[in-house]
């Protein structure tokens, strides 16, 4: 991989956490996760078809992440351009963490987006390459990004054959930083454990068709 918060929600135990979006490389779906209870339960809303967000690539973090199994993720990341520390454990995998501000049609709030899935890293890396090329003509601005498609990546053969989906993100246009998208250094671990969820099913991904009135200016 070439790359290698002002709005918070308060949990019942007094800890602050930033809600997230997830890209599932096994299904090619994007979901918004919202906590629904005090025991770590959350609801997931599929936002694949209408995904649209401002990406804070000025402050993207890279390094290694251990998402664990049923526990809080552990981040060992730094802002891009700083020396990347060695992975703390064998379970830490190369990954990224970036703040995104969702368009109103898919949530309209600040989210954290992080992944270690190789297929997701590939798509994010290509998007960041487009960002570095485009920001030269758009200094001080951030990109509005849409999910145009997903591409299947098949590996292995026979019983070991598997398919993952890489996101195809595109930059729709450039805008001034939204008022709600403010970077502040965050904890190296998630304050809320991953737990049971209620998922919202949706039809397969299609190319985005979004309105111009997105609240990004």
C-alpha positions, 0 to 999 in steps of 0.5 A: 500500500502506497499510503504504506473529531470534533463530533463525538458520542458518549457511551453509558460508561462515560467514554467517548467514541466516534461512530464508524462506517465499514467496508466489508470486502467479502460482500462489497458493502458499506454500512453505517454502524450506530450503537443502540444500547449500553452493552455494545449492541449496535445497528447497521445500515447499508449505505452502499448505493448512496455512499457519499462523503468528504474524506479528510485525507489531510489527516489520514493515519496509517500503520497497523491495526488489530481488530481482534475478535469481539474486543476493542480494536487496537490502533498503532497508527500515525499521520501519513508522513510520520515514521510508522512504528513497528507492529506491536503484536503479530495480530496487527496488520497494515491498515489506515484510519481516516475521518469522513463526513457523510452526505445527508442522504447517508447519515450527515455526520462525522464517522471513522473509516478504518480497515486492514482488508487488502482489497479495501486498502487497494481501493483506498490507495487508488483514491488517495493517489487521485487525491494527491494529484487533484489537491494540487489544483484544489489547495485547502480543499477536500474531496467529495467521494462516491463509491462508483463500483466494486471489483471482484478479486479472486485468489487461490484455486479449488477449495482454497479459492476465495473472492474479495471485493475492492471498492472503486472510489471516485472524487466527485468534486472538491469543497471547503472543509465542512464545519463538522469535520475537525481532526483531533488526535484520537485514542489508539483503541476503540472505547466500545467493544464490538458486539452483536448487531442488527443488520439491514439488508439491501440489494447489490451495489449499483453506480451512485446517482446523488443530488447536488444538494448534499450540504457540503457547499 
